[in-house]
């Protein structure tokens, strides 16, 4: 665990996704939440599993890539918020 990249909570991930103009899809009876955004004709879909929070670096990297961003982008955004 690094001080530069501490684990992120579910609330922080949702704040980042909201900042990036993602919207949550209705839940379908699972713990997974899907957040979506269409940009330049491409659909971005991020899967968030809040019971896994605080999220590991691997999961944060995966969610960032699903959003079309990098892990560093996510941490830069959370510092702004």
URSULNOR-V196204 format. One record per residue. N is the residue number from 0. RES is the residue in three letters. SS is DSSP state (@ for helix, = for strand, . for the rest). PHI is phi in whole degrees, 0 to 359 (none if undefined). D_LAST is the distance of its C-alpha to the last C-alpha in whole Angstrom. Layout:
n = [N & N]
res = [RES & RES]
ss = [SS & SS]
phi = [PHI & PHI]
d_last = [D_LAST & D_LAST]
This chain:
n = [0 & 1 & 2 & 3 & 4 & 5 & 6 & 7 & 8 & 9 & 10 & 11 & 12 & 13 & 14 & 15 & 16 & 17 & 18 & 19 & 20 & 21 & 22 & 23 & 24 & 25 & 26 & 27 & 28 & 29 & 30 & 31 & 32 & 33 & 34 & 35 & 36 & 37 & 38 & 39 & 40 & 41 & 42 & 43 & 44 & 45 & 46 & 47 & 48 & 49 & 50 & 51 & 52 & 53 & 54 & 55 & 56 & 57 & 58 & 59 & 60 & 61 & 62 & 63 & 64 & 65 & 66 & 67 & 68 & 69 & 70 & 71 & 72 & 73 & 74 & 75 & 76 & 77 & 78 & 79 & 80]
res = [UNK & UNK & UNK & UNK & UNK & UNK & UNK & UNK & UNK & UNK & UNK & UNK & UNK & UNK & UNK & UNK & UNK & UNK & UNK & UNK & UNK & UNK & UNK & UNK & UNK & UNK & UNK & UNK & UNK & UNK & UNK & UNK & UNK & UNK & UNK & UNK & UNK & UNK & UNK & UNK & UNK & UNK & UNK & UNK & UNK & UNK & UNK & UNK & UNK & UNK & UNK & UNK & UNK & UNK & UNK & UNK & UNK & UNK & UNK & UNK & UNK & UNK & UNK & UNK & UNK & UNK & UNK & UNK & UNK & UNK & UNK & UNK & UNK & UNK & UNK & UNK & UNK & UNK & UNK & UNK & UNK]
ss = [. & . & . & . & . & . & . & = & . & @ & @ & @ & @ & @ & @ & @ & @ & @ & @ & . & . & . & = & = & . & . & . & . & . & . & . & = & = & = & = & = & = & = & = & . & . & = & = & = & = & = & = & = & = & @ & @ & @ & . & . & = & . & @ & @ & @ & @ & @ & @ & @ & @ & @ & @ & . & . & . & . & @ & @ & @ & @ & @ & @ & @ & @ & @ & @ & .]
phi = [none & 250 & 293 & 289 & 233 & 289 & 301 & 255 & 273 & 299 & 300 & 294 & 298 & 295 & 297 & 298 & 296 & 297 & 301 & 274 & 70 & 276 & 234 & 283 & 275 & 302 & 282 & 241 & 80 & 240 & 282 & 284 & 244 & 247 & 249 & 232 & 205 & 253 & 213 & 53 & 75 & 246 & 264 & 257 & 227 & 247 & 262 & 241 & 243 & 304 & 299 & 276 & 288 & 292 & 279 & 288 & 299 & 296 & 292 & 297 & 299 & 297 & 296 & 298 & 296 & 298 & 274 & 79 & 234 & 254 & 300 & 298 & 301 & 301 & 291 & 295 & 294 & 295 & 292 & 285 & 276]
d_last = [22 & 20 & 18 & 16 & 16 & 16 & 16 & 13 & 14 & 15 & 12 & 9 & 11 & 12 & 8 & 8 & 12 & 11 & 9 & 12 & 14 & 16 & 18 & 19 & 23 & 25 & 26 & 29 & 30 & 29 & 26 & 24 & 22 & 22 & 19 & 20 & 20 & 23 & 22 & 25 & 28 & 26 & 25 & 22 & 22 & 20 & 21 & 19 & 22 & 20 & 23 & 22 & 19 & 18 & 18 & 20 & 20 & 22 & 21 & 17 & 19 & 21 & 18 & 17 & 20 & 21 & 18 & 19 & 17 & 17 & 16 & 15 & 13 & 11 & 10 & 9 & 6 & 5 & 6 & 4 & 0]
